[in-house]
Amino acid sequence: MNANFEKIAAYIKQHCHADDFSLHIGHVESHETRFAQNRITQHLAGPTFSINLTVAFENRTGSASVTQDDPASLDKLIQTACDIASLNQPDPEFVPSEGPKELPQVQNCDPAAQELEPAKMVDIVQYMIDQAKAFDATVSGLTEKHYSQRMLITKNGFVGYDESTDFGHSMTLKKGTVETKVSYDSKGLARFDQAAEFNRLKEQAISLADKRDMDAAPIAVILRPYALQDLIWYMTWMMDRRMSDEGFTPFTGQMGKLFFGEKFSLYSTLDIPAIKAVPYRDGIASKNTTWIENGMIRNMPTNRYWAKANNLEPNHIFNMYLSGGDATEEQMMQMVPRGLILNQFWYIRSVDAKAGELTGMTRDGVLYFEDGKIRHAVNNFRFNEIPHLATRRILALGPSIPTACSAMLPSLLIDNFNFVDKTTF
């Protein structure tokens, strides 16, 4: 536990006389080394510190934030939050703060990442630059590390504390007309292999050198894990229990029913050390949760207000684990006559929230395969697709790998993915 956090909490407890309060304290130490066109351009370093207080008088609430922890700043924080509450309208959805909870024991802090020196970060960047020059290419990107501490204290007795590390390395390589990107994001350094990362980027660039024009049409796709990740984030956002109960999403009335493809299972888990698992959110303790099991919806994220109003248990998606299979990319290419391999999506947006339809574009390279072999690269595409319907067309799954600090996902072979147009970028 951070001793300064405890000192701040003690001061607020002593001086805040609201009926209820929730106190959030956060501190982040960051280092970011930026590089562009084979040159290191910037290193940013320093802390960010924030204290946020939400108070309630009956069901009138007010919030304020400060970035200093001296008594004068804390007094101002309390007074401002209380003044806002006194002027606010009653909140019909007010829920009292959480009381004491038993929280899971998690390990989100990697000592190697926490102790990573700026000089080593520069060495990583310089290695990538040297490799790019040897490949007659230019590379740009960012290497970053963050050490975070956060705490939540409530008047009703909840005490939560978590510390975590994040290490990230992303880079874009440009060689001639080819431009492509890879990224690494994890709570630790154990899986980071700088040679493997550059080779992944280099091989991706080589595969894109022969690019040909192709019209948009529904076609089988292999979604590599990073492409799948983008779709899953948006889909889970639409799975909100309240929005579904109120009829705004395709999941209305589908709880406990077979709605996704039977090969699709999604969890939040405390049991995989490779991915981060925060111990709480908004006073809700994290626990192992099955969201979708063999296509059947078992749970949906539910906030505290909706849970109380409907006699439900509040829960939240604190990480994403999608169970995979054992199919290799080569085996997937043998399962369909032709198809596309997708590295990444971007600019994903909702088209029809009620139907669950999303649109977006491919990026960082699209490969065309036929008769079990990659033939050449093709242009990028825009898609219109309904993710839960796409899961019903899953033909095979690859092994799950960590794709972000809080996600572990497989590659998927999906039939008839709906592309609607070509893009020029």
Secondary structure by P-SEA (a helix, b strand, c coil): ccaaaaaaaaaaaaccccccbbbbbbbbbbbbbbbccccccbbbbbbbbbbbbbbbcccbbbbbbbccccaaaaaaaaaaaaaaaaaccccccccccccccccccccccccccccccaaaaaaaaaaaaaaaaaaccccccccbbbbbbbbbbcccbbbbbbbbbbbbbbbccccccccccccccccccccccaaaaaaaaaaaaaaacbbbbbbbcbbbbbccaaaaaaaaaaaaaaccaaaaaacccccccccccccccccbbbbcccccccbbbbcccccccccccccccccccccccccaaaaaaccbbbbbccbbbbbbccccaaaaaaaccbbbbbcccccccccccccbbbbbbcccbbbbbccccccbbbbbbcccccaaaaaaacccccccccccccbbbbbbbcccccccccccc
